[in-house]
Amino acid sequence: MGAEPQVAFVGPEAVAAMASHWLVVCADSCRLTAPTGTILELPGEERSSQRLLAAEQARSLIRERASGVVVWKSSVMVERLAQELGVPLANSPAALARRLENKAHFSRAAADAGLPVPDFVAGRAGRELAEAAGRLGLPLVFQLAHGFSGASTHRVETPADLMEINLRHLGHPCRISRLVSGTPVTVSGVAHHDFLEMGPACLQLTGIPTLTPHPMGSCGNDFGSLVPHRSAVEETAHRLGCWVRDQGHRGVFGVDLVVEPDGTCWCIEVNPRLVASVPLWSLSARDTGQASLLDLHLSCFGLARGGPGALTCHWSQLILYRRAPPSPAPLPATGCGVIDSAGGFQRTGDLSLDGPPPGQVGLVVRPSAGPGQEVARVIMEGPLVDPEGELLPPLRALATSLRAQLEMTDSS
């Protein structure tokens, strides 16, 4: 008898499938160890789910061993390839997901639904839009309609900057909104045909120079620190989750909000797909035996049994994005270990696809990351920041040390 069919994750790298017990087809395994036949790595400059799903090796694996496929980000072509393979694709329709992820569309539609969104203008970048945005007052946030990890998000302080960035992106769809001063938070959930399950909110680390070159870019999820005005945040996130479900999305999604010091919550964007924090949820379910975010996701597509179940998460992560060319020196390797009081990473062994065991830290290194892309990730239990929102000293030292090892310096 053959092995029991498994769900196959198809995406640029394997970390999203950590602790899922899925098969993996990826362009970069990130040096995660796994039983033979669990990870199919197909390196190449083109890292998209579409390219991977079109590869004959991947198609053979999926035909022989997969009960269904989950991709990081779907497309019409991905949907066609899955249909050709005759396997269920456990992703919301690509057209729907892309529309909800469009920041300009989101602000219009969410505002029409009575959800709290910052004042904004949306359209194609240019002089006319810059003039309209200027009437909102400064400072502002300029965002292209589609972007990832803050790479296309810019704070605008002056009228001259506002005009310059519009002319730089002339003709591109974008959203320009009032800057909200507050704490960025994110809430993940699962939209099922029969129910909506939302997890607890976490702090979304944003714009920390030690971690990212993007001044407004996300760079981690902290489930161990206090979320200000948590009840108001989670009530607003639930309203937004109901709206996402009513729009027709099914499966995992994330919502980003900003909460002001007085507790006022603002809806910033939605991500109707797998999100960066997915492995943290899987590790938590592994440790507690409680509801798995990914099992609930699969139940939306008939690939697993699952009803409403409280979601919990006690793992957190720091994400480092490349700021300089790679170092020519030997690089730190993906592995398990502990962080000492001085911020040193003391490696204890390899990091498997099952994830770091409780009490240890997982370090994932991507030496091939390009400018602005994720170059390393630290997955750990507990808080990441102090009450003022500053990285805890050992983590700040670790991030500085990792960057010094991974990237060229003036003395390299």
C-alpha positions as CSV (number, residue, x, y, z in Angstrom):
1,M,0.0,0.0,0.0
2,G,1.2,3.5,-0.7
3,A,1.6,6.3,1.8
4,E,-1.4,8.2,3.0
5,P,-2.0,11.2,0.7
6,Q,-0.8,14.5,2.2
7,V,-1.6,18.1,1.4
8,A,1.3,19.7,-0.6
9,F,2.4,23.3,0.1
10,V,3.8,25.0,-3.0
11,G,5.6,28.3,-2.5
12,P,8.9,30.2,-2.7
13,E,10.3,28.8,0.6
14,A,9.5,26.0,3.1
15,V,9.1,28.0,6.3
16,A,5.3,28.6,5.8
17,A,4.8,24.8,6.1
18,M,6.7,24.4,9.4
19,A,5.0,22.0,11.8
20,S,2.2,21.4,9.3
21,H,3.1,17.7,8.4
22,W,2.6,18.7,4.7
23,L,4.6,17.9,1.7
24,V,6.6,20.9,0.4
25,V,7.5,22.0,-3.1
26,C,9.7,25.1,-2.9
27,A,12.5,27.1,-4.5
28,D,14.4,27.4,-1.3
29,S,14.2,24.8,1.6
30,C,16.2,27.3,3.8
31,R,18.3,24.3,4.8
32,L,15.4,22.9,6.9
33,T,15.9,19.1,7.5
34,A,13.1,16.7,6.8
35,P,12.5,13.0,6.1
36,T,13.5,12.0,2.6
37,G,10.7,12.8,0.1
38,T,9.0,15.5,2.3
39,I,10.6,18.5,0.6
40,L,11.1,18.9,-3.1
41,E,13.4,21.8,-3.7
42,L,13.5,23.3,-7.3
43,P,16.0,26.2,-7.1
44,G,15.8,28.9,-9.7
45,E,15.6,32.7,-10.2
46,E,11.9,32.4,-10.8
47,R,10.4,31.5,-7.4
48,S,6.7,31.8,-7.9
49,S,4.1,29.2,-7.0
50,Q,3.1,29.1,-10.7
51,R,6.6,28.2,-11.8
52,L,6.9,25.5,-9.2
53,L,3.5,24.0,-9.9
54,A,4.3,23.9,-13.6
55,A,7.5,21.8,-13.0
56,E,7.2,18.2,-14.0
57,Q,8.9,16.9,-10.9
58,A,6.3,18.8,-8.8
59,R,3.4,17.6,-10.9
60,S,4.5,14.0,-10.5
61,L,4.8,14.3,-6.8
62,I,1.4,15.9,-6.5
63,R,-0.3,13.4,-8.7
64,E,1.2,10.5,-6.8
65,R,1.0,11.7,-3.2
66,A,-1.1,14.9,-2.7
67,S,-4.7,15.1,-1.5
68,G,-4.7,18.8,-2.2
69,V,-2.5,21.8,-2.8
70,V,-2.0,25.1,-0.9
71,V,0.0,27.8,-2.5
72,W,1.5,30.9,-1.0
73,K,-0.1,33.2,-3.5
74,S,-2.6,32.1,-6.1
75,S,-3.2,33.3,-9.6
76,V,-5.5,32.4,-12.5
77,M,-2.7,30.3,-14.0
78,V,-2.1,28.5,-10.7
79,E,-5.8,27.7,-10.6
80,R,-5.6,26.3,-14.2
81,L,-2.6,24.2,-13.3
82,A,-4.3,22.7,-10.3
83,Q,-7.3,21.9,-12.3
84,E,-5.2,20.1,-14.9
85,L,-3.7,18.1,-12.1
86,G,-7.1,17.2,-10.8
87,V,-6.4,18.2,-7.2
88,P,-8.2,20.6,-5.0
89,L,-6.6,24.0,-4.6
90,A,-7.1,25.3,-1.0
91,N,-6.9,29.0,-1.8
92,S,-9.5,31.6,-2.2
93,P,-10.2,32.6,-5.9
94,A,-7.2,34.6,-7.1
95,A,-9.3,37.4,-8.5
96,L,-11.1,37.8,-5.2
97,A,-7.9,37.7,-3.2
98,R,-6.1,40.2,-5.4
99,R,-9.1,42.6,-5.3
100,L,-9.2,42.5,-1.4
101,E,-5.5,42.9,-1.2
102,N,-5.5,46.0,-3.4
103,K,-5.1,48.8,-0.9
104,A,-7.0,51.4,-2.9
105,H,-10.0,49.0,-3.4
106,F,-9.8,48.0,0.3
107,S,-10.1,51.5,1.6
108,R,-13.0,52.3,-0.6
109,A,-14.9,49.1,0.1
110,A,-14.2,49.1,3.8
111,A,-15.3,52.7,4.2
112,D,-18.5,52.0,2.3
113,A,-19.1,49.2,4.8
114,G,-18.8,51.5,7.7
115,L,-15.4,50.2,8.9
116,P,-13.0,52.7,10.4
117,V,-10.3,53.5,7.8
118,P,-8.1,56.6,7.9
119,D,-9.0,59.5,5.5
120,F,-7.6,58.7,2.1
121,V,-7.6,59.4,-1.6
122,A,-7.0,56.7,-4.2
123,G,-6.3,56.6,-7.9
124,R,-3.3,56.8,-10.3
125,A,-0.3,58.6,-9.0
126,G,0.2,62.0,-10.5
127,R,-0.2,65.8,-9.9
128,E,-3.9,65.6,-9.5
129,L,-3.8,62.9,-6.9
130,A,-1.0,64.7,-5.0
131,E,-3.1,67.9,-4.9
132,A,-6.1,66.0,-3.6
133,A,-4.0,64.2,-1.0
134,G,-2.5,67.4,0.2
135,R,-5.9,68.5,1.3
136,L,-6.0,65.6,3.9
137,G,-3.1,67.3,5.8
138,L,0.4,66.1,6.5
139,P,2.0,63.7,7.4
140,L,0.6,61.1,5.0
141,V,1.3,57.5,3.9
142,F,1.8,56.7,0.2
143,Q,1.3,53.1,-0.8
144,L,1.2,51.4,-4.2
145,A,-2.0,49.4,-4.5
146,H,0.0,46.1,-4.2
147,G,3.1,45.7,-2.2
148,F,4.7,43.4,0.4
149,S,6.4,43.9,3.7
150,G,6.4,47.7,3.4
151,A,8.6,47.9,0.3
152,S,6.1,50.2,-1.4
153,T,5.0,52.1,1.7
154,H,6.4,55.6,2.3
155,R,5.9,58.3,4.9
156,V,5.4,61.7,3.4
157,E,6.2,64.8,5.5
158,T,6.2,67.8,3.0
159,P,4.2,69.0,0.0
160,A,7.4,68.7,-2.1
161,D,7.8,65.0,-1.0
162,L,4.2,64.3,-1.8
163,M,4.5,65.6,-5.4
164,E,7.9,63.9,-5.9
165,I,6.7,60.5,-4.9
166,N,3.6,60.8,-7.1
167,L,5.7,61.8,-10.1
168,R,8.1,59.0,-9.3
169,H,5.3,56.5,-9.5
170,L,3.3,58.3,-12.2
171,G,0.3,56.4,-13.5
172,H,0.6,53.5,-10.9
173,P,-2.6,52.7,-8.8
174,C,-2.0,53.8,-5.3
175,R,-3.6,54.9,-2.0
176,I,-2.6,58.0,0.0
177,S,-3.9,58.1,3.5
178,R,-3.6,60.1,6.7
179,L,-0.8,58.9,8.9
180,V,-2.2,57.3,12.1
181,S,0.0,57.6,15.1
182,G,-0.3,54.5,17.2
183,T,0.7,50.9,17.7
184,P,0.6,48.6,14.6
185,V,-1.1,45.2,15.4
186,T,-2.2,42.3,13.4
187,V,-4.9,39.7,13.8
188,S,-5.2,36.4,11.9
189,G,-8.3,34.3,11.4
190,V,-10.0,31.7,9.3
191,A,-13.1,32.5,7.3
192,H,-15.2,29.3,6.9
193,H,-18.5,28.8,5.1
194,D,-20.1,28.1,8.5
195,F,-18.1,30.2,11.0
196,L,-15.4,32.8,11.5
197,E,-12.6,32.1,13.9
198,M,-10.2,34.9,15.0
199,G,-7.0,34.4,16.9
200,P,-5.5,36.8,19.5
201,A,-3.9,40.0,18.3
202,C,-0.2,40.5,18.3
203,L,2.1,43.5,18.0
204,Q,3.4,43.9,14.5
205,L,7.0,45.0,14.6
206,T,7.3,47.8,12.1
207,G,10.1,49.9,10.7
208,I,12.8,48.8,13.2
209,P,16.1,50.0,11.5
210,T,18.0,47.0,13.0
211,L,15.6,44.7,11.1
212,T,14.5,46.4,7.9
213,P,15.5,49.1,5.4
214,H,11.8,49.9,4.9
215,P,10.9,52.7,7.3
216,M,7.3,51.5,7.5
217,G,7.9,47.8,6.7
218,S,6.7,45.0,8.9
219,C,9.5,43.0,10.5
220,G,8.1,40.6,13.0
221,N,5.2,39.4,15.1
222,D,5.2,39.6,18.9
223,F,2.7,37.4,20.6
224,G,4.3,37.6,24.0
225,S,4.0,41.4,24.6
226,L,1.0,43.4,25.8
227,V,-1.3,44.6,23.0
228,P,-2.7,48.0,24.1
229,H,-6.5,48.2,24.2
230,R,-6.7,44.5,23.3
231,S,-10.5,44.3,23.6
232,A,-11.1,47.2,21.2
233,V,-8.5,45.9,18.8
234,E,-10.0,42.4,18.7
235,E,-13.6,43.7,18.4
236,T,-12.5,45.9,15.4
237,A,-10.6,42.9,13.9
238,H,-13.7,40.7,14.3
239,R,-15.8,43.3,12.4
240,L,-13.2,43.4,9.7
241,G,-13.0,39.6,9.6
242,C,-16.8,39.4,9.2
243,W,-16.5,41.8,6.2
244,V,-13.7,39.7,4.7
245,R,-15.9,36.5,5.0
246,D,-18.9,38.4,3.6
247,Q,-16.8,39.3,0.5
248,G,-16.5,35.6,-0.2
249,H,-13.0,34.9,1.1
250,R,-12.4,31.4,2.6
251,G,-9.4,30.2,4.6
252,V,-6.6,32.0,6.4
253,F,-6.4,35.7,6.3
254,G,-4.7,38.5,8.3
255,V,-5.9,42.0,9.1
256,D,-3.6,44.9,10.0
257,L,-4.7,47.7,12.3
258,V,-3.3,50.7,14.1
259,V,-4.6,51.5,17.6
260,E,-4.1,55.0,18.9
261,P,-3.2,55.8,22.6
262,D,-6.9,56.5,23.4
263,G,-8.0,53.1,22.0
264,T,-9.3,54.3,18.6
265,C,-8.7,51.5,16.1
266,W,-8.1,52.0,12.4
267,C,-8.3,49.3,9.7
268,I,-5.2,49.5,7.4
269,E,-5.3,46.5,5.1
270,V,-6.2,42.8,4.8
271,N,-4.1,39.9,3.5
272,P,-6.6,37.2,2.2
273,R,-4.1,34.3,2.0
274,L,-1.5,32.6,4.1
275,V,0.4,35.2,6.2
276,A,4.0,35.4,7.6
277,S,2.9,34.3,11.1
278,V,1.5,30.9,9.9
279,P,4.4,28.9,11.3
280,L,4.0,30.4,14.7
281,W,0.4,29.2,14.9
282,S,1.4,25.7,13.7
283,L,4.1,25.5,16.4
284,S,1.7,26.6,19.0
285,A,-0.9,24.0,18.0
286,R,1.9,21.4,18.0
287,D,2.8,22.3,21.6
288,T,-0.8,22.6,23.0
289,G,-2.8,20.1,21.0
290,Q,-5.4,22.9,20.4
291,A,-6.9,24.1,17.2
292,S,-4.5,24.4,14.2
293,L,-4.9,27.4,12.0
294,L,-3.9,25.3,9.0
295,D,-6.3,22.5,9.8
296,L,-9.1,25.1,10.0
297,H,-7.9,26.4,6.7
298,L,-8.1,23.0,5.1
299,S,-11.6,22.4,6.5
300,C,-12.8,25.4,4.4
301,F,-11.9,23.4,1.3
302,G,-13.0,19.9,2.4
303,L,-9.5,18.7,3.0
304,A,-9.8,18.3,6.8
305,R,-12.5,18.0,9.4
306,G,-12.8,21.0,11.6
307,G,-15.3,23.2,13.3
308,P,-14.9,26.3,15.4
309,G,-11.9,26.0,17.8
310,A,-10.1,28.6,19.9
311,L,-6.8,29.7,18.3
312,T,-3.8,30.4,20.5
313,C,-0.3,31.4,19.8
314,H,2.8,31.7,22.1
315,W,5.6,31.8,19.5
316,S,7.0,35.1,18.0
317,Q,9.4,36.0,15.3
318,L,11.9,38.6,14.2
319,I,12.4,39.1,10.4
320,L,15.6,40.7,9.0
321,Y,15.6,42.2,5.6
322,R,18.7,42.6,3.5
323,R,20.2,46.1,3.6
324,A,23.6,45.5,2.0
325,P,25.3,42.9,-0.3
326,P,26.1,39.5,1.1
327,S,29.2,39.1,3.1
328,P,32.0,37.0,1.5
329,A,32.8,35.4,4.9
330,P,31.2,32.1,6.0
331,L,27.6,32.7,6.9
332,P,25.6,31.6,10.0
333,A,23.6,28.5,9.1
334,T,19.9,27.6,9.7
335,G,19.7,25.8,12.9
336,C,18.2,25.4,16.5
337,G,19.8,26.9,19.5
338,V,19.5,29.3,22.4
339,I,20.1,33.0,22.8
340,D,22.5,33.9,25.6
341,S,22.2,37.0,27.7
342,A,24.6,38.9,25.5
343,G,22.5,38.2,22.4
344,G,24.7,35.4,21.0
345,F,23.1,32.5,19.2
346,Q,24.4,29.3,20.6
347,R,23.6,26.6,18.0
348,T,22.6,23.2,19.3
349,G,21.7,21.4,16.0
350,D,19.9,21.4,12.8
351,L,16.4,23.0,12.4
352,S,13.9,20.5,11.1
353,L,10.6,21.2,9.2
354,D,8.9,20.3,12.5
355,G,10.3,23.5,13.9
356,P,12.3,24.4,17.0
357,P,11.4,22.4,20.1
358,P,9.8,24.2,23.1
359,G,12.5,26.2,24.9
360,Q,14.7,26.6,21.9
361,V,15.0,29.2,19.1
362,G,14.9,28.6,15.4
363,L,17.2,30.6,13.1
364,V,16.4,30.5,9.4
365,V,19.0,32.0,7.0
366,R,18.5,32.8,3.3
367,P,21.9,33.6,1.9
368,S,20.4,34.2,-1.6
369,A,18.1,37.0,-0.6
370,G,18.1,40.0,-2.8
371,P,18.1,43.7,-1.8
372,G,15.2,44.4,0.6
373,Q,14.2,40.7,0.8
374,E,14.0,38.6,3.9
375,V,17.5,37.3,4.8
376,A,17.0,35.8,8.2
377,R,14.2,34.9,10.6
378,V,14.4,34.2,14.4
379,I,11.5,32.1,15.7
380,M,11.2,31.9,19.5
381,E,8.8,31.9,22.4
382,G,8.1,34.9,24.6
383,P,8.1,38.7,24.1
384,L,10.3,40.6,21.7
385,V,10.0,44.2,22.9
386,D,9.9,46.1,26.1
387,P,6.9,48.2,27.2
388,E,8.2,51.2,25.1
389,G,8.2,49.0,22.0
390,E,12.1,48.7,21.9
391,L,13.6,45.4,21.0
392,L,14.8,43.6,24.2
393,P,18.6,44.1,24.5
394,P,19.6,40.4,23.8
395,L,17.5,40.5,20.6
396,R,18.8,43.8,19.5
397,A,22.3,42.5,20.0
398,L,21.4,39.3,18.1
399,A,19.9,41.2,15.1
400,T,23.1,43.4,15.0
401,S,25.3,40.4,15.1
402,L,23.4,38.5,12.4
403,R,23.5,41.5,10.1
404,A,27.2,41.9,10.6
405,Q,27.7,38.2,9.6
406,L,25.3,38.2,6.7
407,E,26.2,41.5,5.0
408,M,29.2,43.4,3.8
409,T,30.5,46.2,6.0
410,D,32.9,49.0,5.2
411,S,35.7,46.8,6.4
412,S,34.6,43.7,4.5
